[in-house]
Amino acid sequence: MNQTNETKTTTVTAPEIVCGGCAGSIKKALGNVQGVSDVEVDVGTKKVSVKHDSNVSREQIADALDRAGYSAV
């Protein structure tokens, strides 16, 4: 049986992002979530875009952000 896992992109806002250091912390935290393949952080808009397998939920992304000290809106 060959299962394909669709890649999705979830975008959240993290109001606490203020600098490149924040972006680095977020990339590291979300990069540790199994199934996440790419993380982009826009400091100016405070948006975090996460490319991930379809089995990764928005809640898992929000939880990882929360553990890193950032909220996901």
Summary of the structure (lengths in Angstrom):
residues: 73
radius of gyration: 12.2
end to end distance: 37.8
largest distance: 46.1
contacts: 207
relative contact order: 0.31
helix: 30%
strand: 29%
